[in-house]
Amino acid sequence: MKFTDYVVTETTGSSVDPLGYLKPSGVVSSKVFRQFTVLSNHPAYQGFLAFAFSYLAERSITPSKRDFARRVRDLEILWGILNVRAGDSVVNITKFDPLANLDSLRLSQVRQRPALYARLNYGVLGHYASPSALWKILEPGATGLTGQGDKLATAWRYRKGSDFTQLADQWLNDDDLFAIKDIESWQTKYRLSAIPENSEKVVWQSLINEFCAKDPIIASLWQKPVPQKILDLSSAEGTYPLFFPTLQTHYAGHDELCRRIERCNRFERLSGLVQFAFEWEYVRRMDEIRVVGLTQGNLPAVVAREIANAATKLLPEPDEKEFWYLPGTLSTIADHETMADAILAHHTRHQRSKGASPFISGDTIAVQDRVRAKEFVNFFDKMVSDPEQLVGAVQWRYHRNWHFGRAYEWQHYAGVA
């Protein structure tokens, strides 16, 4: 979910979601891949999290205990250091990286570093508890493991004759991690990119089958994986326009699923065009741009026309509840100036509703450094010189992650792709 120089987050107040895309995009995405968020990176995290729940429960440390999150972080630091030393990039790697280069390391030393325990909601527990609950690995509210979660914990725990509990015990007993025999072997077996054991694959296959049984409309996404050659279409500007049509061809006959996929395409198109118009309004107010001005050609008319078209195509369908009022507003506007005013008014309302300052106030910039001006102007000039490429170019520039690639990673991990 990359816009320009910032990533959408859900943090109120400090959120950098200036146009309120997070919730409506979530509605669209959840109709396809409800199990994933923008922070879902690899299924091994969920195996580790299941292990952490199981391991701590055996020691009477449950989610209801006050220090549960800190104890999960103890184990996360252990696993994170193994990954860093093995060359894999994991969440919180900037915190773990310095630890991996020390001559020796004990948990008692780690606990003396408050930064490692800051933001306990940022890490494996915070990122994966909710998706794990959707997968039915964790009970609702992450209060404990389900039966499948317990199986996943056990499967992840044992790899190639090793038992991660043994390493975790030594870590919690304050042994020097780097003095443990065959530490390199532990790193290889439990690194993020390690190939899972068949027992772990079987659990994931079962989780996928159960999820499909409960939601038949999306079942074919898992039962008929997207071929790599189709996924490759989404990786380059030249082929990106082919991605959604080819994807729908792949799932031909599954009409409701194809409709949902097309909604992703249409949301991305409108959100990209609106983002472009918003950044245009921001950049043209910058002092260095005011001096030289922007040559616009007939781009204003093209942008207004294409936004109205894209908004019309994203209006609620007869059996669909309205999830975003912006398409209805923009679909009726014909001129660029009114369109820009409507987008800025939407931005202002959205920012104020979450207690944050609007980026633009009248004809001035109120929040600095939100758009890379030179990069945007270069792109803008290309659109002015060839406005017919606007829709495709803008959609690629602001394209979103609809999780098809992530689903393939899960399928590959489970041995079904």
Residue, then its C-alpha position, 0 to 999 in steps of 0.5 A: m500500500k505505497f503512495t509516495d514517500y509514506v506508508v499507510t498506517e492505522t495509528t490515529g493522530s499520527s496516521v499518514d492516510p491523508l485521503g482516508y483510503l485505509k477503511p474503504s480499501g479494507v472493505v474491498s480487500s476483505k472481499v478477496f483476502r480477509q486474512f491479510t493486512v498490509l503487515s502480513n509478510h510470511p506464514a512462518y510468523q504465525g507458526f512462531l506466534a502459535f509456538a509462543f502462545s503454547y510455550l508460555a501457556e505451559r509456564s502459566i503465562t497466558p494472554s490475561k497476564r499483565d506481562f504476557a506481551r513482554r514475555v512474547r517479546d523475549l521469545e521474539i527477540l530470540w527468534g529475531i536474532l537467529n534470523v538476523r544472523a542467518g541473513d533473513s529480514v524480520v520485523n523489528i530487525t533494526k532493533f535486533d541487528p546490533l544484538a546479533n553482532l555482539d560477542s555474547l548475549r544473555l536475556s538479562q542483558v537484553r532486558q536492560r534495553p528498554a527500546l527492545y520492549a517499547r511498542l509491544n504492539y509493533g511486532v509479531l504479536g501486534h501484526y499477526a494476532s488478528p490475522s491468526a484469529l481469522w485463520k482460526i489459529l488463535e481464539p477470538g480476541a487472541t485469548g489462546l490457541t485453537g485446536q488447529g493453532d495447537k497443532l501449528a505450534t507443535a509442527w513449527r516447534y520441531r524441525k529436522g530433529s530439533d525442538f525449539t523449546q530446548l533453545a527457548d529454555q536455555w535463553l530464558n535460563d539466561d545462558d549465553l546464546f552465542a555460546i550454545k552448541d550448534i547455534e548456526s544449525w538453529q539459525t538455519k532450521y528456524r530462519l524465516s525462509a527455511i522450508p517447513e516440515n511436512s507436518e507444518k504444511v499439512v496444518w496449513q493445508s487444513l487451515i486453508n481448506e477450513f477457510c474455503a469451506k466457510d467462504p465458498i466464494i473465495a475458495s477458488l483463490w486458494q484451490k486454483p492458485v494464481p500462476q506466477k506468470i500472471l503475478d509477474l504481470s503486476s510487477a512492471e508498469g508495461t504489463y500492469p494494465l493486463f494484470f486484472p483482466t488476466l486475473q479475471t480470465h483465470y477465474a472465469g466462471h466464478d462471477e462473484l469473485c471476478r466482480r470483487i476482483e474488478r472492484c479492487n481494480r476500480f478502487e485502485r484506479l480512482s484512489g490513484l487518480v485522486q491521490f495524483a490530484f491531491e499531490w498536484e494541489y500540494v506541489r503547486r503550493m510549494d514555494e519553489i514550484r510557484v516560482v517556475g509554475l507548472t505547464q498544464g496543457n489540457l491535463p486539468a480537463v483530462v484529470a477531471r473527466e477520468i476521476a468522474n468516470a472512475a468514480t461512477k464505476l465505483l458507485p455502489e451496485p444495487d445489492e451493495k452497501e455504500f462503503w465510501y461516500l467519495p465516489g458519489t461526490l466526485s462522479t457528478i463533478a465535471d470541471h477540474e477546479t471544483m474537483a480539486d476543491a472537493i478532494l481538498a475538502h474531503h482531505t480536511r474533513h478526514q484529517r480533522s476527524k482523526g485529530a490531525s492537521p490538514f496538509i493544506s490550508g487555503d493557498t498554503i502548505a500547513v504540513q511540510d515534506r509530504v510529497r517529493a516535489k521533483e519526483f512528482v513534477n517529473f511524472f506530472d510533465k510526462m502526463v502533460s506531454d501525453p495525457e492519454q496515458l494518464v489512467g494507466a500511468v497513475q494506477w501503476r504509480y499508486h498501485r496497492n497490494w491486494h495480497f495475490g502475491r502474499a496468498y501465493e507465498w502462503q500456498h507455496y509454504a503449504g505445498v499447494a502451489 
